[in-house]
Amino acid sequence: MFAHVRPAAARLRPLNLSLICFKPRFNSTGIGSQLGPRRAVVYNENGNPAEVARVVSSTDPVLLRDEDVLVRFLAAPINPSDLNVIEGKYPMRPEPIHEFGASSDGPGIFVGGHEGVAVVVKTGPLVDGPPTKPERRFRVGDWVLMRKPQTGTWTNWKVVPMRELRRIDRTKKTESKVTEAFAATLMVNSLTSLGLMTDISPIPGWHSYILQNGANSAVGQAIIQTAKQMGIKTINFVRDRPDYPQLKQYLMDLGADHVFTYDELLDRSFKKTFESLRTPPVKACRHAFNCIGGPTVAAMAALLDKNGHLISYGGMSKQPIILPVGLQIFKNLTAHGYWHSHTWEMIGQKEQDNRIARMVAWKELGRWKDPEHEELVLKGDDEEATGILREGLKRVQEGNIRKKVLIKWASPKDS
C-alpha cells in the first residue's frame, strides 16, 4: 500500500502578513538632508574632559525597531557631574557603545551627557499605542526627556527605546512657555531642588527658613525658585566677586529673600544679623543645603535650630566638611547625603512623572525662570567641532562661565 500524500498546493497555507514584525532599517545618510550624519561627543578613557573628549561622526546604518523612537536633540547642558564622569570621579558611568568606528570586540567608547531635551522625528510602527494608554504614544514633534541617567545626550540625534523616554506635556506647542533651556536642565538641576525639599526631611510648612551655599549654581537657583513656590524663605550665600551687587540682585529677582557673601557668613557678628531676619511669621530654620564643602558648612549648621538637618548634594570646593561635635550632641544635628540619580530611581515612575508635571506646570504658569545660559554650538568638521568643544569645556572647568552652557549642534548645511 502507498501512503496518501496530499498535493503540495494543498499543504501550503496563506501567509498572514499581520504576524510579521517588520524592523525597518534606514541609513543615516538616507535621512540625510534632514538630519545628516550622526555626531556625538565621545571619549575612550577617563581624564581631563578638555583633553579626552572629542567629536566624531558616523554614517553607519541605524536600526529603528518596532518600539523605537528617532529623536533629534535640541539642547543638552554641561553639568559638573558630566565632567566628573569623564574624569572617572563619579560613582556612575555610562554603558560603552560599539559605534562611531569602535570595534565590536573592543572595550567600546562612551558618549557624554546626563540630561537634555529632544524632539521626536520618527517612530517605530508600535510606538503609536492605543488611546487607552496615552503614555505609550509619541508623535512627531513631541518634546521628550531621557528617563535613564547617563544615556549619552551629547549627540545630535539617536534612536531610543520608547520605554526610556518621557514626553513633556506642553499646553499648546505654539503658546507653551516651556523653553529648550528649561527642558534641557529639568531632569538634573530643577528636579534635584524638589527632591532636596521633599525626600529626606520635609520642610515644615510656610514661612520656614532654609540656608544654602552655592546659591548661584544651577541647583542653587532652582532651590530658590522651588522654595518660593512652596512658601519657604531662603537665606543664600555666595562667594564675593567684583559683580556681587549684580549677582545679588539677580538672585533676589529669582525669589531669594536674603543674599550674603561667605565672608559675611563666617564673621562672628553674623549670628546677630541672622536673628534679626527671623521676624514673625517666620517659623523654624532646620534645613541647610551644601554643595560647596569647607568652612561655610559648619557656619550654616551652627545657625540651624535644634533637630536640624544638614543636607549635602555636592562638594565643588573639594574641601572636607568639619562639624563641631557639640552641634550633634546638644542640638541633635543630622547630616545627610543626597544623590539625585539614586533617589530618582528609588521613587518609581509614577512619582517621577508627578514631579516632572509639577515643574512643567510652574513653568507654564510663568512662575519659573530659565537658568542663565549660553549656547556652545558644535559645527564644522570633527576637528573644528572638537576644538570648539574643548575650549568650552576648559572655560567651564576654570569657572570662567557663570551661566549654564548648553551643547547644541549646527544644522548639516551649517557644518
N, C-alpha and C positions, 0 to 999 in steps of 0.2 A: 504494500500500500504506500501511497505517496501522501505526505502531509499537505494539508491545504495551505497554500501560500497566497496571501492577498496581493493583488496587483500593487506595484509601487505607488501609483497615483492614489490608491485608496488609503495607503499608510500615511500620506502627508496631511498635516493639519494646517489650517490657515494661520499665518503669523500674526499675533496680536501685537501691533506696534506700540500700544499704550504701555506694555510691560517693559519696554526697553528704556533704560535710563541713559539718556544721551549726556555725554560730558564734552561739550564743545571746547575746542582749543582755538586760541587766537594768538597771533604773533604781535609782539609789542610794536613792530614796525607797521603791522596791519592796522592797529588802532590809529597809529601814525600821525596824520596831520593834526589830530585832536589832542593826543597826549604825548606823543613822541616816545623816545627810548625811556626805559625805566632808569631812574637815577636815585642814588642813596648816599648817605654819609656812613661810611663803614670803618672798621678797624680790625686788625688781625690779632693784636696783642694789647695788653694794658700798658699805660704810660701816660705821658703828658698829652692831654687832648689836642693841644695846638701842634703837636708833632706826629701823633699816630693816626689821627682821624683824617680821612680823605674822601673825596667824591669820586664815585665810579658810575659807569653807565652800562646798560645791557640791552640787547635786542633779542635775547633768547625767547623762545616760545613760552607762553604762560597758559596754565590750565585754569579754566573757570568751571568749577563743579556745580552741581545742581543747587547747593545751598550756599554758594559763594557770592560775594559782592565785590565788584571792582570800585575802588574809591580813589579819588584824587585829593591829596592833602592841600588844604588852604593855608594852614599855618601850624607850626609846632615850636614851642618855646625851648630855650636853653635854660634848664633848671640846674641848681647846684648839684642835685642828686645825679643828673645826667653826666656831669663831669666826674663825679665820684665813681660812677660805674665804669667809665672809660679808664680811670686811674687804677681800678681794681680795689677801691677802698669802700665799696658798698656791698652789703651782705646779699644782695640780689643781683643776678646778671641775666642778660637776655639769652635766649636759645640761639646757638650758632646756626647759620644757614649755609647751604651749599649752592649759592647763586652768585651772580656777578663775577663769574670766572673762577670761583672757588671750587677746587677739586671735590668730587663726590665722595672720595675715600680719604679726604684730608680732614683737618680739625674744623674747617669752616671759618666763616667770618661773622662779625656782629654788626648789626645796624643800630645806630644810636637813636635816642629819643624815647621818652617815657609817656608823653601825652601829646595831643594835637587834635585838630578838627579837620574832618574830610567831608567831601561831598560825593554822593553816590553817582556813578557814571553808568554802570551796567550791572544787571543782576542775573543770577542763575535762574533756571526755569521754576525752581521750587521756593524761591525767596518770597514771591508774592503770595503769602499764605492766606488761609481762609479768613473771611471777615470776622469770625468769632474769636480770632486770635490776632488782634492788631499789632501785638508786639513782634509778630513774625513777618510783618510786612515792611519792606523797604522799597521805596520808589526812587527813580532817577530824580536827582535834585535835592533829596533829603540830606541834611547835615547830620553827621554821626561822630560818635566818640568811641575810643577803644575801651572795652571793658577790662581787659587784662593789662597788667603793668608790663613794662619792658617789651613792647611789641614792635619796636623799631619804627617810630613815627617820623624820623628824619629822612623821608623819602618823598618823591613826587607823586607816585601812585603805586598801589599794590592791590592784590586780591586777598580778601579777608573772609573767613567763615562767618556766616550770618550770626551765629551764636556769640561771636566775640565783639559785636557791635551794639551800640546803644544810640537810638535816634534822639536828636534834640527836638522836642516838640515845640517848635516856634508857633506863635499865634497865626499870623499871616506872613508868609515869607517876604512879601514886598514891604510890609509895615513893621516887621519884627525889630525889636531893639537889641536882639541878640547879635553881637558882632563877632568877627573872627577872633579878635583878641580875647574877648570874654570866653568864648567856647574853647579856644586853644589852651587856656590856663585853668579851666574849670576843674579837671579831674585831680590835679595835684594841689595847686595853691588854694583855690576857693574852698574846695571840699575838706582840705586839712583844717581850715579855720572852723568849719562847722563841727568836724569831729572833735577838735580840741575843746569845744564848748559843751559837748554832749556825751562823749564816750567814757570819760574817766570819772569825773565828779561833776554832775550837773550844777551849773551856777545858780544860786538861789534867787531867782526872780528879778523883777525890775529894780533898777536903781542900785544894784550891786556894782562894785568896782572890780576891774581886773587890771593887772600890771603886765607889761611886756617890754622886753628889749628887742632890738632889731625891728622896730616898728615900721621902718621904711622898706623892709624886704617885701617881696611879693606876698608871702603868707601874712606878714605883719599888717600890710594894708588890707588884706582880706579879713583879718581878725577885727580891725576897726569897723569895717562895714557890716560884718556879721553881728558884732556886738550891738551896733546901732539898731539893726533890725529886731534884735531881741530885747531892746530896752536896757542894755547893760552899758555902764560907763567905762571908759578906758583911760588909763594913765600910761603914756607911751614914752619910751626912752630911745634916743638915737645918739650916734657919735657926733661930736661937734665938728663943724666944717665951715668953709667960707660962705656957703649958700644956706646956712642953717635957718635964717629967717624965712627964706622961700620954702624950704622943706617943711618947716613947722606949719606954715600957712597951708601948704598942700595937704598935709595930714589932717589939719583941722577941717579943711573943706571936705575931706572924705568922711568926716564924722568923729574924729578924735576929740575927746573932751579936754585933755591936757597933754602937752608935749614938753619934755625936758631933755637935757643932754646927760650923758653918762657922768660928766664932771659934777653936775648938779646932784645927781643921784648919790654919788659917792661922798659928797660933802656931809659932814656931821649935822649940819643945820637943816638938812632936807627933811628930817622927820617932822619938824615943826611945820614946814611947808606942806607936807603930806597931810598932816592932821587938819590943817586949815581948809583943805579941799573937801573934807568929809562933812559937809553940812547937810542937814536934812533936805530931802528924804533919802539920802544915801544910806544904804544898809551895810552889808558886810563887804569886806575885801579879803577873800580867801583864796584867790587864784592868781598865779603868776606864770606867764609863758616865756620860756627861754629858748632862743635859737642861736645864742652867741657863745655862752660859756664865760669863764673868767670871773672877776670880782663883782660884776654887776648882778650876778645871780644871787649871791649871798645878801647883797644890799636890798634887792627886791624881796627876798624871803623874809628879811627882818621886818619888813613893813606889813606883812600879812597878819591877819587876825589869828587867834587860836584855832587849831584844827584846819590850817591852811594847806593848800596843795601847790607844789612847785612842779610844773609840767615842762619837760624838755623835749623839743622836737628837732633840734639841730645844735651844732656846735661850730659855727663858722670861724670863730677865733682860734679854734683848736687848743684852747686853754681849758684846764680841768675845772670842775665845779668843787669848791671847798665850802662846806656848810658848818657853821658852829654847832656843836653838839647840843648846846642849850636850846636852840630852836626846835630840835627834835624831842628833847625831853620835856621842856616846860611849856612849849607852845604846840606840841604834838604835830609838828610839820611833817607832811608826807611828800616824798619826792617820787615822781613818776617819769617814765619814758614813753613817748608816743611815736609809733612808726605807722604812718598813714597807710602804706601799702599793705601791711599785715592786717591792720584793723579793718580796712576796706574789704578784704576777702572774708573776714570773720562775720560781718554784719549781714551778709546774704544779699541776693539780687533785689528782692523786694524793697529792702531798706535803702539800698544803693539808688534805686530808681526814685524813691521818695525824696532823697536828699538832692539828687540832680534836679528833679522837678521843682523843689523848693527854691533852689538857686536861680533856675531859669525864670520862675515866677517873679522873684525880686527884680531881675534884670528887665523883664517885660513891663513891670510897673514903674520903671525908671528909678528904682531905689538902689541901684548898684552901678558904680562907675568902673570903666575899664582900667586895668593897670596901665601906668605909663609904659610905653613900649616903642621900640623901633624895629624896623624890618631888616633882616640880613638876607638879601636876595642872592641866591646862588645862580650864576649864569655863566655862559661861555663853555668852552670845552672842559674836560675833567681837571686839567691842570689849572686853568684860570679859576674855576669854581672852588678847587681845593685851597687856592691862595686866599680867596675871599673868606672861606670858612675858617681857616686857621687864624687869620687876622682878627675875625670876630670872636673866636674862642679865646684868643690871647687877651683881648680887651676885657672880656667877661671875667677871666681868671684874675686879672690885675685889678679888678674893681673900678675900671675906668668908665663903666656904663651904669648909671643909676637906674636906667629903665630896663624892663624885661625885653629880652631880644627874641624875636620870632623868626624862625627859619622859613623862608618862602622860596619857591622855585620859579625862575623865569619861564615864560611860555616857550615852546620849542622854537618859534620863529625869532625869539629874542636871544636864544642861547647860541 
